[in-house]
């Protein structure tokens, strides 16, 4: 008879895996949890941000200890138009995530600095050949691509800048699209962590998955200079290439895994917003859902995660349609107009959109009025014609914002 090392083995200590571990520690302390991460630190090098309306009151106890900085609202800027929105905004850093997971779990529940070579519903094999058994395994190691799906990419490079004088920002700038539009829709994102410390990220939507880090570093520096900021030092940097999904075959995607019966979480289960690549709300919801399950056997957990992910895929139909319009109907130079119009809509609609809970009336409002792209091109894109969409099988890096 197999000797089980844990009741639940979580493979991957990024956002999704760490949230599952924290949720289990808080709500299912009866279970022996093992969190396995290939790096020495959990969470990698990331800043995850979210609107506080993304997380329901019942789930806020899980998220609250992870918040490194919060603000009472945020700004967006487009050519000729700026808006301050009052939705509270918060950020989680990988350093704080690592600290809080280590505080919540006993030392023997963490296995870091080791890679996973193989996974099954009730076992996993480490890179050094060791085989460990568990009553259930869930794979949250992120994704190296989304085969059987199509769309484009959101690419970014962000740096934490330490300035010689205060930057003057009172709130985050979630989207500054007044910058030159290069290689698709581009904007800059700013998080003021301190009076002289600001995280600046250059982000753009593109049909090409390749990222030129040197060019993006230059763009971040140019933006800081344009804002009149003198940079004393860069204390942190992160990059990523995230899929934005316009369509695909979910069952083929799921079944192309080495073992489709293994439970999955996070981007490995395509639990992200198809249009924004935003996965924080979904990671929280799924982690909390797992704590309510009576049957946590490997096979049962595999079926549960597939059902949850399939339901999420069905619920993302509206966002995939918008992505298809953005990439399949709007030429790169037209994409800024699509987002500019979106940010003129009611604030409560924007909140529901980012939380992944749009009402039918919200969907109609997003699509109503003068379209920012030609109607004929939009209809052609929805029918599967128009500009070609990229295959999302190339390697991608995961980051959730």
Secondary structure, 3 states (H helix, E strand, C coil): CCCEEECEEEECCCHHHHHHHHHHHHHCCCCCEEEEECCCCCCCCCEEEEEHHHCCHHHHHHHHCCEEEEECCEEEEECCEEEEECCCEEEEEHHHHHHHHHHHCCHHHEEECCCEEEEECCEEEECCCCEEEECCEEECCCCCCCCCEEEEEEEEEEEEEEECCCCCCCCEEEEECCCCCCCCCEEEEEEEEECCEEEEEEEEEECCCCCCHHHHHHHHHHHHHHCCCCEEEEEEEEEEEEEEEEEECHHHHHHCCCCCCCEECHHHHCCCCCCCCCCHHHHHHHHHHHCCCCCCCHHHHHHHHHHHHHHHHHHCHHHHHHHHHHHHCCCHHHHHHHHHHHCCCCHHHHHHHHHCCCCHHHHHHHHCCCCCCCHHHHHHHHCCCCCCCEECCCCCCCCCC
